[in-house]
Amino acid sequence: MSADETTRIGARMLDAMRPVMQARAPEVQVRAVQCLGVCKRPATVAVSAPDGYTFVFGDLEPQSGADAIASFVLSYRIVDYGFVPWIARPELLRSRLVARIPSVKWSPEDGHPPDSGT
C-alpha cells in the first residue's frame, strides 16, 4: 500500500470516527495525529487517557472500525485504568490489537497500576 493510500484511509477513518463519537460519546476528543508508525496495518487508532492504558488497534475499515472503537470507548471509560478485557471488547477489535501500553505513572518496579488512593 502506498503512502498516499495509507493517508487516504487514515483521513477516511477520522471522517468516520467524528460523527460516530459525537453521537455516542460527545465528550470524547477525536483528533488526528501525524503518524502512529503502524504503516502495514492501516487504518490504526489509539485510545488513551492520562492515567490509563493506551490501546492501539490496526487493520480497521472506516465505518465498521468507527462503530467498534465507539463501543470500546464506552467500556474504556467505566473500567479501572481503561483496562477493557479481551472478552469485553467488540468482536472486531479482539484480533486487531497492535499494542496495550500502560500509563507512564505506573510503578517501574512491578508494572501494577498505582493504588486507587494515589
Secondary structure, DSSP 8 states (H G I E B T S, - for coil): --HHHHHHHHHHHHHHHHHHHHHH-TTS-----S--S-TTS-S-EEE--TTS-EEEE-S--HHHHHHHHHHHHHHHTTSGGG---GGGS-HHHHT-EEEEE--TTS-TTT-----TT-
